[in-house]
Amino acid sequence: MTKQVPAYQRIKNAILDNIHSGKWQAGEAISTEMALAEEFGVSRMTVNRALKELSEERVLERRQGSGTFVAQQQFNHTFVEVRNIAQDLRSANRDYQAQVVSKRVITASMLDDELRRKFAIDSAAITGERSSADSSAAVLYEVKIIHFADAQPIQFEERWVDAQKLPEFIEQDFSIINTSEYLIAKSPLERGSYTIRALAAPDDIAALLQIAPQSPTLVLRRQTYSAGKVLTFVKMWHAGERYQFSGEL
């Protein structure tokens, strides 16, 4: 059954498309509430909700008596530097391959506490907005990928992405396209935060990395933001004896 996108979300998506495509530049006025209501066949209240949320996300700026403008942010040039394991390995003249373990849709009823907290999702509100016929609607997309260096597994990636912001994400072949490259190309990342911890590998992770259970791993957990909200959250498990983090000060 085709999933239905709420009207206010369709308006938000259309506005973001116009900004990212360059149709509406930073500082320029967008269409009026009345024009948007007529274009989408909805009430001005629905349009107002879309504009209000985009203003709270710092995408738009509403000026009383003047209209609504694209906020003065360089969305096409503001990036978080995200390490790309495919590029790193190829730069080191090592053979790189990726194997997709699984891809799936996460609905509101499937959210655990961690994902609900990371993406600031109110499951009750989502469920209340949707009819029972739309209970299969995607909230997040999940992918799990093993990254190989010279045919040896070096990283296991567990990633979740906001399905409303990037509805085509789940359709990509991530054995060919790197997830980080795709995300940056489709929705520039404005900021992020991460932690790195040393953890003993659980049995399932150890099997995927082809190491002994409880072997040391380095786990990078990172969330990155676009338009003021979390776009993606990822856990990257690295075999401790095969991987290190380094840099220059």
DABEL-V664261 format. One line per field, one symbol per residue. ss: DSSP state (H for helix, E for strand, - for the rest). A space follows every 50 residues. Layout:
BEGIN
ss: ???
END
This chain:
BEGIN
ss: ------HHHHHHHHHHHHHH--------E---HHHHHHHH---HHHHHHH HHHHHH---EEEE---EEEE--------------HHHHHHH----EEEEE EEEEEE-HHH--HHHHHH----HHHHHHH--HHH-----EEEEEEEEEE- -EEEEEEEEEEE------HHH-------HHHHHHHH----EEEEEEEEEE --HHHHHHH------EEEEEEEEEEE--EEEEEEEEEEE----------
END
